[in-house]
Amino acid sequence: MRIEGRRYDTGEPVRVSIEDGRIASVEPVWPQKSVDEWPYIAPGLFDLQINGFGGQWFSDEGLTAEQVLSTLEPHFAHGITRLCPTLITSAFEPLRDGFTAIRQACEQERWADRMVAGCHLEGPYISGEDGPRGAHPLADVRPADWDEFTKLQEASGGRIRLVTLAPEVEGAVDFIRRAVVEGLTIAIGHTAATGDQIAAAVDAGARLSTHLGNGAHGMVRRHPNYIWEQLGEPRLKTSMINDGFHLPPSVVRSIVRTKGPRNIILTCDASGLAGCEPGEYEYHGSRYEVLADGPIVIAGQRQMLAGSGVQTDVCVAATVNMTGVSLSEACDMAGSQPARLLGCEAISLQRGSRADLMLFHWRKGDHNLQVIATVADGDLRYGKIEAR
């Protein structure tokens, strides 16, 4: 396979040759005509937090491998070649079923195994307070339980690589220490922790703030508070939902300028209702609404969000538009940065790298990356590649 386009980081026109799932060469080309209309070539996107798609959640009780595969597949259309299926706060049985189905899907299809870089357990070991809990069901919030987690990890086939918890829940610090020894990445999120509790979690090995600025009280003490404590903690990287609804531009700019692009990870936090038509939907006894202008909220109001309705390509474009970072920096926030956090291969446009690539058009001000083709592990998974 050969692909011609402009490098996402330099704009240089290049030809990328792919053999056996790897990049065999990246060579400059010198066309006689303008390359302004050539697509960009970039590493495929990697999202740490995707809850489902099209009405299907990864934390559904009774989830099947076939449902997992049909939920993963649409993400190729958005340039996403790797992701962490995310299971939110639930009773043990739905979590067990979800991780089991993901394991079975990965064992059944190699492309799925390559796409699922790991699983993300978000909860159930989180704050029970309104606001920090977000849309997670209160009835299923519980103390950190290493024995329960071990059973879930076994169901997943060892695929859980990221856990989001609140430092203040009972057993959290001990859980973090044990998880770090096992090679897991721990994130702080859905928390109302004090500064001392956050510091204790970081000392124990927590490395990430999950969607900082969301999953929080509507009003907090001006300082200190758990947002400032995490923002100012240099040992914590930060994930951020920049879909245009979860955070205002001023907050996005503040986070990026404080942490720096190399310490920011973009996530869409797509709900299982992403891709659904506007309207009300029921899930686990709660009602949610997909609004016509894009957001997904808890039904009956317009303020409390319940995950995102867009994909990672929108978050990349929004970050460039809101902050002025370069296109390459924004792509890396949704590619190489999450890969490094989890210890996965960081895809690059160089010989020997895994051939996970997206081709897209984009001009400053565009709402999203206009993905025209996605190559995953050397195979064309979406769109078509035009000869030039």
N, C-alpha and C positions, 0 to 999 in steps of 0.2 A: 504494500500500500504506500502511495506517495501523496503527500498533502502540501499544497502551496498556500501561503498566506503571510500575514505580517506578524512578527513576534509581538506578544502582548506587552513585553517589557521594554523593547527598544523601537518597535515599529519597523524593524528591518525585514524586507521580503526574504523569505527562506523556503526551502523545500525540505520537508521532514519525511524520511523514509522509515518504514516500519517493517520489522521481520520478527517472527516468532514472539509477538506480544511485547517487543522492546523497540525502542528507537534505535535504528541502525546508523542514522546520520542526520545531521542538521546542516544544510549547506546554503550559503547565500545565493540568491538568484538576481539577475540584473535585467529585468524586462524593459523593453523599449518604451512601453506605455506607462502611464501613471498607475500606481498601485493603491490609490486612495479608496477604491471600491473593493479591494481584496479584503477578505475576512481576517480577523485576528485569530491567531493560534495561541492557546494557553493550556496549562495543565487543567485537567478536569477538576471540578469543585468537590470539596469534601465537607459535608455538614455533620456536625456532632450531635444534632438534636432534631430528629424528624419523627413525629409521632404516628404518622400514617398518611393516608391519601384517599380521596374519593369516597369517604364514608366508612373507611376501614381503619381501625386503630391496631397498633401492634400489641396493645395490652388487652385485646378482646379475649374473653373466656371462650374456649372452643376454637380459637384461631387455627387455621390449617396452613400447611406448607404452600398450597396453591394460592391461598389468599395473600400470603406473604409475597410470593413472586409477582402477583398482579398489582400489589401495592408498591413494590420496589421499581418495577419497569417504567412507570411514567416519569421518574426523576431523570432519566437519561435525556429527555427532551429539554431539560433545563441546565444541561452541562454537568450534572452531578454524576460522578463516576464512583464515589465512595461516600458512605454515610453510616451513621450509627442509628439503627432503629431504636427508638426511645420508648420505654414503658414507664408510664406515670403511676402515681400512687393508686393502688388497688389492693384488694384482698390477695392472699397468697395464690389462690387457684388461677385467676386470670393472668397473673405474672408468670406462673409456672407454664401455663398453656402457651403464652406468647413466646417465651424463650424457647420452649420445645419446638414450636412451629418454625421459628427462625432457624434453629439448628437443622431441622429436617429440610427446610428449603435450601440451605447452604450445602447440605449433603447431597441434595437432589440435582442442583444446577451449579456448575462451576462459576458461571457469571455472577450468580447471587453470592457465592462464597467470596468472590473477589470484590464485590460491591460492598458487602457488609464488613467494614473494617473492624467492627466491634459493636457491642450493644451498650446502650446507656440506660441505667436504672435511675430515674429521676423521682425520688421518694422511694418508699413511703415514710422514710425517716426524716420528716420535715416539720416545720412549725405548724401548729394547729390554729394559729391566730388568723382571723380574717385579714386579708391583705397579703401578708407573706405567703399564706397557703395558696393564693391564687385560685385557680379553678379545680385544684385537687380535692377530692371528696374527704371531708373531715372524718367520716366514720372509719376510714382506712388508714389515717395517720397513726403512726406508732413509733415506739422507741427503736433505736438501732439494734438489729438482731443479727449477729454474725452467723448463727446456726441457720436461720432462715435464708440469709444470703447465700450460704454455701449450697443449699438445695437448689436455689435459683441458678447459681453458676453451673451446677451439674446439669440442670435441664438445658442450659444454653450450649453445653459442650465446651465450656470455658471461654465463651465469647464476650462476657461482660467485661468491658475495659474501662468504663467510666461510671462513677456513681455520684449523684448529687444528693447532698444531705444538709441538714441544718446543724451547726456546731452545738447548739444548746440542747438538742434532744438527748435523752438519757442514753448513755453508752456510746455517744458519737465519737469522742476522742479515742477510746479504745478501738472502736471499729476502724477509724482512719489508720491507726498504727498497724493493725493487722492487714488491712487492705493494701497498704503501701508495701509491706513485706511480700505480698502476693503479686506485686507488679501492677496493681490497679492505679488509675488516676482518680483522685477525689476532688470534687468541686463543691463549693459552698453555694447554696441557693435556697430559695423559699425559706428565708431565715429572718428572725427578729433578734439575733444574737447581740450580746454586748461586745465591746471592743476586746475585753479579756477572753471571751469565748472564741471570738474569731482568731485572735492571736494563738490560742491554744490549739485550734484546728490546723493553723498554718504550721506551727511548730511540730505538730504530729505528722505533717506531710501533705496537707491540702494544697493544690497548685492552681486552682481555677475558680473564678466567680462565674456561676451560671447566670446568663442573661441579666447582668447587673442593671439595676434601675427598674426592673420588673419583678413581680412577685414580692411586692412591698406594700406597706401601709400607704393609704392615700395622704396621710400627714405624719411626718416624723419630726422629732426634735431637730432643730437646725444643726447642732453639733454638740457632742458626738452622736453619730448614728451609724447603722450597719452599712449604709452605702458609702459614706466617707471612709469608714474603716477599711473597707475592701479596696476602694479606689486608691487610697494612699498606701496600701501594703505592696511593696515592690516585689514580694515573692509570689504574688498572685497574678496570673494572666486573667484576662476578662473576655467572656463571650458576650455578644451583644446582638439583640434582635433589631436589625435596622430595616424594617419593612415599610417605614413611612408612617406607622401608626403606634408602635410600642414606645418609641422615644422621640422627643422633639429634636430638631437639628442642633439646638444649643447644647443639649445633653450629649448627643453623639460627638460633637466637636470636643466637648470637655473630656470625655472618656478617651478619645483618640489622642488628644494632645497630652493628656496626663500619662497614659500607659505607653503610647507610642505604637506605631503600626505592627511591630514585631511581637507585641504582647497582646494583640487584639485578635479574637476569633469571631468571625461572622457566622451566625446561625439564623435560619428562617424560623426555627421552632414550629414547623408546619403542623397544624392540627390534623387529626384524622378527617376533619371536614374540609380540608384544603381540596380544591377542585370541585366542590359541590355547588349546586345552584343556590342562590339566595333563598333564605327561608329558615324555619325553626326545625331543630333536630333534637332528639333525646339520646342521651348516652349515660349509662350507669346511674339512671335515676335523676339526672339533671338535664335541664334544657339549655340548648345553645342556639345562637342565631348567626347565620352567615348574612352579613349586611350587603346591600347592593353595591356599595362603594368599596368593598373589599375586606374590612375587618371581620373577625369572628369574636363574638361576645357572649357572655352569659345572658340568656334571654331575658327580656323585660327592661333592659337599660342599655346605655351606649358607652359606658365608661370602663367596665371591667372586661378586659380582653381574655380570651380563652384560646391562646395559641394563634398562629398566623395562618392566613389563607394563601400566601404566596410562597415562592421557592427562593433558593439561595441566589439565583441570578439577579433577582430584584434587589436583594440586600447589597450585592456588590455595586450595582449601579447607583443605588441610593447613597452609599458611603462616599463614592467619588463626588457626587453632586452636593452632598451636605458638607463635606469636610475639606475638599480640595486635595486629598491624597491622590496619588497617581493611580491609573488603571491597574498597573502591575501590583502596587501595594494592596489595593482592595482585593484583587484576585488572590494574592498570597494570604490575605486574612481568611479567605475561604478555601484555602488549598494547602500550602506548605505549613502554615502555622498550626492548624489542627493536627496535621500529620506528625509534626514534631512533638506536640503535646502528648500524643498517644504512643509515640515511638514507632510510627508506621513509616514506610518509605515516602519521602518527599519527592513528588514528581517534578521533573524539570525538563526544559527543552535542551537536552544534551544526550549524546550517544550513551546507550546502556540503560537509560531510565525506562521504567515501565511506561508503556504507550497508553496512557490515559489522557486524552486531549479533547478540547472543545474548540469548535470553530464558531465564531460569532461576529456580528456587526454591532457596532456601538458608536454613538456620538454623544458628546457631553450634553446632559439634559435628558437623555433617553431614560424612560422609566425602568427598563430592564435590558439585559444583554439579549440580543436577538440571535439565539442559538440556531445554527443551521445544520450542525452535525456534531455528534459525540462519538468518540472512539474510546472504548474501555478494554484494557488488556489486549490491545491490538485489533479488536473487532469493532466494526461499525455497528453501533447500537441504536443510533437515531440519525435521521436525515440522510443527506447524500453529499458526496464530495465531488465537486466539479473539476474537470481537467482544465488547465489554463495554458 
